[in-house]
Amino acid sequence: MGSLVALDTKNSFVFFTDSPETTFELPSTVEIIRVPTKTPTVEAASAKGRRTLRDLWAMSRTVSRHELDVFFFPSVYSYFPVLGRVPMLVTIHDTFPELFPHLVFPDRKARLLWKAKQSLAKLQASLIVTVSDFSRRCLIKYLGIPGSRIRIVNESFDPIFRPLAHDQEDGHLDRYGIDKNGPFLLYVGGFSPHKNLSMLLDVFREIVLDFRFRDLRLVFAGDHDGDSFYSCYDELRAAVIKEGLKERVIFTGYVPDETLVHLFNRARVVVLPSFGEGFGLPAMEAAACGTPVVATNCSPLPELLGEGALYISPSERGELLGQLVRVLTDEELRRKMRRAALQAASSLTWQNSARQLLAIIEEVGQRSSS
């Protein structure tokens, strides 16, 4: 949103928020309206969380008091009914809550509430925004949204993610107990079952039986307390102990970007074995650092990264094992992947994303005024 506001000097922007402060700087020309709510959106936007009817009404009522040309939801998680006839854009990143409801939501009630919100958002939206052509095809196939109602705004990554010299490490890895001179596989993301981390752990257990990888470690980087989806973190930790891998597997918890860039640069391979990804942001961040990626083929990553990554079917354990061993042992392949990854990542910027979004906002605004 910061890039959008910086790009567009013609239109005025109003941000409705229940947060006491924004996480990025905005020009003084942006109007920020704070709506007191009992449960912050970031807490309600989770598998177990939900907003009260009072909170939803507070947001709806506040928005209805303003004359707006277009209203934009950056995520369907933050959706609430908008009163009146203001044209509306809703972002739906992917279809995983629909494809894997048992892996995303803890109970039937949560699934039903999600389905109701998703259905109402689709009905009320003038256009649906999504983050890749892969997600667009999924929205058409699984949610029945006509392709004519869907627009794409590619995600991007913070420019902090870039190649670093090894002497720039400066103790960032030490705080997590990671040997900066030792090889490690890196996973970055949440701990929902659809991330397929149990298979990653099982494959890692087999890899380290090979004498060539006796010093290899596996690092899970991600906030296991604030996961939006149902989390399998406790089960994963228990499996690590059961398999005798406690000294080889590291859970960092939340890692800020200024430290995460060092993990990406030091990792031998970044692994994303999910059953599906709408975009696959950690893989793109790794690519921007020039780090080889092994990722799910149920994602837009084959289109986005090309030869900058190796791809696996998330249901094929042998594929993950083979591709990891391949990239760990073939230095020439690693060099080729690094070059391809850096080239692919260079085309994605938040400025380009902002241009795409602005064009969609203006399209909807022109429709409503005609």
Helices and strands as residue ranges (DSSP letters): H 2-7, E 14-17, E 31-34, H 41-44, H 53-64, E 71-73, G 76-78, E 88-91, H 96-99, H 101-104, H 108-124, E 127-130, H 133-143, G 147-149, E 150-152, G 166-168, G 174-176, E 184-188, G 193-195, H 197-207, G 211-213, E 217-221, H 233-242, E 249-253, H 257-266, E 269-272, H 281-288, E 293-296, H 301-305, G 306-308, E 309-312, H 317-329, H 331-345, H 350-369
